[in-house]
Amino acid sequence: KAGVTQTPRYLIKTRGQQVTLSCSPISGHRSVSWYQQTPGQGLQFLFEYFSETQRNKGNFPGRFSGRQFSNSRSEMNVSTLELGDSALYLCASSLQAGGGYNEQFFGPGTRLTVL
Amino acid sequence: QKEVEQNSGPLSVPEGAIASLNCTYSDRGSQSFFWYRQYSGKSPELIMFIYSNGDKEDGRFTAQLNKASQYVSLLIRDSQPSDSATYLCAVIQNSGGYQKVTFGTGTKLQVIP
């Protein structure tokens, strides 16, 4: 069974631009969660989607948004990029919503650099 | 106070020794607890999860949970150089009817040959 895939793997943007990242979960998984990982803040939860609905949201500004399609693939969008948005963006898929009793499988991540 | 706290390390242990990694959390209502391992440049991978007070063993790994004291720990017996990685503690809490995942910042483990 194929794992979680994320595209692109690396991205370089300039301040003010916007970016869209994509995540394809493991086949059969309906939940996709997004995380931002930086050396100083660690792994921070952005949001979770289940069955095309946002189920949970972290403490990030409205510039960060996402959506999920009927095939469970998810996209994350960041508008008006800032230098501080440079990070590794990870998505994780699980069978059901919530990270509680469901193991999350992480993708390889997208490394975003904002210049 | 951070919701989930871990000592950033590095924690250095000799090969063959027991490595003890600790994590404390602030929300008494936290329900479940996960330990992830993350090698440099890679994404996290699940090692163990624990829901109930006490110990849970899986091979060389033992997770310990004490809800009264609000800590969870991971013991790695017979540590190997391949165990050198950052270990992330994740805590699941109920938040507004949904479950919220909070990660600690991780403890870097170095196993010295």
Interface residues (C-beta under 8 A of the other chain):
Chain A: S33 Y35 Q41 G42 L43 Q44 F45 E48 R55 N56 L90 A97 G98 G99 G100 Y101 E103 Q104 F105 F106 G107 P108 G109
Chain B: Q31 S32 F34 K42 S43 P44 E45 L46 F49 Y51 L88 A90 I92 S95 Y98 Q99 K100 V101 T102 F103 G104 T105 G106
